[in-house]
């Protein structure tokens, strides 16, 4: 039985993937690091902490303080996203969820300061009863910890939750948490790459509470 919807943030609540990776390119410009679309696709759900660790091995970048890097990149991202508004079909789903007493949460690999700022930017924070970020857990996606912590904060059993994600690693994390999964298609993943989700949608106009309930 559906009792809660858990949303990934970047790529789902906000079209932020381009600004994120552009900001990484800019901060790392002295290291001549550039990220291809294929590289981005493979690492969409990876936390910044894990990215920085991986980039030392993959690209030989210097050590960065996590919060310092996050703030530098974040300044660039929010300048690029300053005109972003909440998607109208997404807003309709959030409103319908509230009307049907389906509680909602956000589970993101982002740091808390940035997640809260994005929810404020979109003016949708009141719709969510829980926010789980990279600050709250040790093992990031595709480990299930992020989504399990969200369910715990919502006081809902994992099997009564559905997760909306845009990344393959995120879908894997939700499935590892024993939750139903909805994949939102973006330019970074094909339908074939996300077909292991319980439902795949092109945009939020295809989704409503009745359709989600049928997954259970």
Residue pairs with C-beta under 8 A, 6 or more apart in sequence:
1 160
1 216
2 102
2 160
2 162
2 180
2 209
2 212
2 213
2 215
2 216
3 102
3 103
3 156
3 157
3 160
3 161
4 102
4 103
4 104
4 105
4 151
4 154
4 156
4 160
4 161
4 162
5 97
5 102
5 103
5 104
5 105
5 161
5 162
5 163
5 164
5 212
6 104
6 105
6 106
6 107
6 147
6 150
6 151
6 154
6 161
6 162
6 163
6 164
6 174
6 179
7 13
7 104
7 105
7 106
7 107
7 128
7 163
7 164
8 45
8 106
8 107
8 108
8 163
8 164
8 165
8 166
8 167
8 170
9 16
9 106
9 107
9 108
9 110
9 115
9 118
10 16
10 17
10 20
10 44
10 108
10 109
10 110
10 166
11 17
11 44
11 166
11 167
11 184
11 186
11 188
12 164
12 165
12 166
12 184
13 86
13 90
13 106
13 118
13 119
13 122
13 124
14 81
14 84
14 86
14 118
14 121
14 122
15 84
16 77
16 81
16 84
16 118
17 40
17 44
17 166
17 186
17 188
18 80
19 76
19 77
19 80
19 81
20 73
20 77
21 35
21 40
22 76
22 80
23 72
23 73
23 74
23 76
23 77
23 80
24 33
24 35
24 51
24 73
25 33
25 34
25 35
26 73
26 76
27 69
27 72
27 73
27 76
28 55
28 59
28 61
31 59
31 60
31 61
31 62
33 55
33 59
33 61
37 187
37 188
40 188
41 188
41 189
43 51
43 54
44 166
44 167
44 168
44 169
44 170
44 188
44 189
45 109
45 140
45 141
45 142
45 165
45 167
45 168
45 169
45 170
45 173
46 54
46 109
46 140
46 141
46 169
47 109
47 110
47 134
47 140
47 141
48 66
48 69
48 70
48 73
48 109
48 110
48 111
48 134
49 66
49 134
49 140
50 140
52 61
52 64
52 66
52 69
55 61
56 62
56 63
66 111
67 111
70 111
70 113
70 114
74 113
74 114
74 117
77 114
78 117
78 121
81 118
81 121
82 121
84 121
84 122
85 122
86 122
86 123
86 124
87 203
87 204
89 203
89 204
89 205
89 207
90 204
91 124
92 204
93 204
93 207
93 208
93 209
94 104
94 124
94 127
96 208
96 209
97 103
97 104
97 127
97 209
98 104
98 127
100 209
102 209
103 129
103 154
103 156
104 127
104 128
104 129
105 128
105 129
105 130
105 131
105 132
105 150
105 151
105 153
105 154
106 115
106 119
106 128
106 130
106 131
106 132
106 150
107 132
107 146
107 147
107 149
107 150
107 163
108 115
108 131
108 132
108 133
108 134
108 146
109 133
109 134
109 140
109 141
109 146
110 118
110 133
110 134
111 133
111 134
111 135
112 131
112 133
112 134
112 135
112 136
115 131
115 133
116 125
116 131
119 125
119 128
119 131
129 153
129 154
130 150
130 153
130 154
132 146
132 147
132 149
132 150
132 153
134 140
136 146
136 149
137 145
137 146
137 149
138 145
139 145
140 146
141 167
141 169
141 170
141 172
141 173
142 169
142 170
142 172
142 173
142 176
143 173
143 176
144 173
144 174
144 176
144 177
144 178
146 173
147 158
147 161
147 163
147 173
147 174
147 177
147 179
148 158
148 177
150 161
151 157
151 158
151 161
151 177
151 179
154 161
158 177
158 178
158 179
159 178
159 179
160 216
161 177
161 179
161 180
162 179
162 180
162 181
162 182
162 198
162 212
162 215
162 216
163 170
163 171
163 173
163 174
163 177
163 179
163 180
163 181
163 182
164 182
164 184
165 171
165 173
165 174
165 181
165 182
165 183
165 184
165 197
166 183
166 184
166 185
166 186
166 188
166 189
167 188
167 189
168 189
168 193
168 194
171 181
171 183
171 194
171 196
171 197
172 196
174 180
174 181
175 181
175 196
180 198
180 212
180 215
180 216
181 196
181 197
181 198
181 199
182 197
182 198
182 199
182 200
182 201
182 207
182 212
182 215
183 189
183 194
183 197
183 199
183 200
183 201
184 201
184 202
184 203
184 204
185 191
185 194
185 200
185 201
185 202
191 200
194 200
198 215
199 211
199 212
199 215
201 207
